[in-house]
């Protein structure tokens, strides 16, 4: 109807000027134009006449038609709510229509694009696989099992994790911004806080994080046997198969979208200085100088093709002289009064290099 209305207005405007092309059919004597009106722009006169005809013909579309169309939209919205294909059994919730224009809007949809962040996963991240020192692992009943083996295999037990495998789990348990909530009631009732096979209770401790990836990784490390048990000031505590270890948090290199990674610098229980970093593949691998770089790159590509979110984990050991220089750079950058952000980025780039690649995660 709108197309008909516009067509009639345009056609009537054209016919008006065709009719008035001859002088004898010009404006009638009672509607003579002034010289200023006659000399006005032809385009403006055409637009004015077009709008005049548009107002005149507007009543061709009856008001009742608008009411009928709106009623049809309103009744049609009920069919969306009654559609069993749109019913969600888990929450016992049907599709809810908040606007009567939904029918028209859905009818215009040709393509639906989704990603694997939230839309498909509902932000319920679960640890699936990981790559450590060029070997793929998966979690089976709280154990980290190499690819091709079972949990009953001689080399398939978590207790055999040593060296870089253990360092990888420690990096996952310490390089994050996860917070912990303890269920005090559960502990006071008489439950054994160390009833879990790996030396801690899974019911008295709950992790909270702004990033579901971080939460999933820390929970997976806890199930395997390296549990983050809390942070008190500058001290971070983990339990490695029941053995308590305390690390002093020296510096946090916050995540930003340019670097696409975050890092923490820790003092180990033995007094050494250690950097753990994690981030996107493109933000870690180019700065790694040791480790199974190519194998890890292939594993990351495999994880991504399966639709999983990937993170690459690396570390760097500092000598006393190196850490003194790192500490001075960070302190100077953070206390700078001018160009603080630029100096911080420069300091971060200097620190996060010559990394030892530990592996990659997939959730």
C-alpha positions, 0 to 999 in steps of 0.5 A, a space after each residue: 500500500 505504501 508503494 501504491 501511495 507513493 506511485 500515485 503521488 509521483 504520477 499526480 505531480 507529473 501530470 500536474 506539470 504536464 497539464 500546466 505546460 500550456 499557458 491556458 491551463 496555468 493556475 486559475 485566476 483566483 490562485 494567481 502566483 506572485 512573481 517571487 513564486 513563479 521564479 522559485 526553484 522548480 525542484 522545490 515546487 516539485 517537492 512541495 506538490 509531491 508532498 501535497 498529493 501525498 497528504 491528499 492520498 494518505 486517506 486512501 489507506 483506511 485506518 482500519 487496515 492499520 488496526 488489522 495488520 497490528 492485530 495480525 502481528 499480535 496474534 501471530 506472536 502467540 504462534 512463536 510462544 507455542 512453537 515446541 521447537 523453541 521450547 527449552 526443557 531444562 529451564 521449562 521456558 518457552 520463547 518469549 515475544 516482547 514486540 509485535 514486529 518480531 514476525 517481520 524481523 525474523 522473516 528478513 533474516 537470511 544468515 545467522 552467524 555464531 561464535 564459540 564464545 558464550 553463544 554456543 557454550 553458554 559460558 560454561 567452560 570445561 577443560 578438554 585437552 592440553 598440550 605439555 612439552 609437545 605431548 597432548 593430554 586429556 583429563 580422565 577421572 581427575 588424572 592427566 593422561 597422555 594421548 593414546 594411554 588410559 588412566 590404568 596405563 603405567 605412564 597414565 597416572 598424574 602422580 608421575 607428572 614431573 618437571 615441565 608437566 608439573 610446572 605447567 600445572 603450577 603456571 595454570 594455578 598461579 597465573 590468573 585473577 581468580 577469587 575463592 569463596 570458602 564454604 565455612 558451614 561445610 567445614 564447621 559441620 565436621 567435614 574433612 577438608 582434606 577428604 579429596 584424593 588429591 589432598 583438598 576438599 572439592 566441596 568447601 572451596 569455590 572459584 569465582 572469575 570474570 573470565 570463564 576460561 580462567 575458572 575452568 583451567 584453575 578448576 581442572 588443575 585442582 581436580 588433577 592435583 595442583 590446587 590454588 587454595 588462596 591469596 593473602 596479600 602478596 602470598 599465593 598458596 597452592 597445594 601440589 598433591 597435598 603439599 602446601 607451597 607458598 609463592 610471593 606475588 612480586 608483580 602482575 603484568 595485567 592483560 591488555 588487548 594489544 599484548 593479548 597476554 597476562 603475566 605474574 612474577 613470583 618468588 618461589 618457595 626456594 627463593 628464585 624469581 619466576 615469570 608465568 605468562 599465558 595468552 593467545 598463540 600469536 602473543 606467546 609463540 613469537 616470544 618463545 625461545 625454547 620448548 616444543 614450539 612447532 608441535 605446540 603450534 600444531 596442537 593449538 590448530 587442532 584444538 581450534 579446529 575442534 571449536 575449543 578456546 585455546 591459551 598458550 602458557 610459558 615461563 621465564 626464570 630470572 637470575 638475581 641480576 635480571 630480576 633487579 633490572 626488571 623490578 627497576 623497569 617496572 617501578 620506574 614505568 609505574 611511577 612515571 608522571 608522563 607517558 606512563 602507558 608507553 613506558 609500561 608497554 615498553 617494560 612489558 615487552 622487555 620482560 615478556 621475551 626469551 620465554 620457555 614454552 610450557 604448553 597450551 590449554 583447550 576448553 
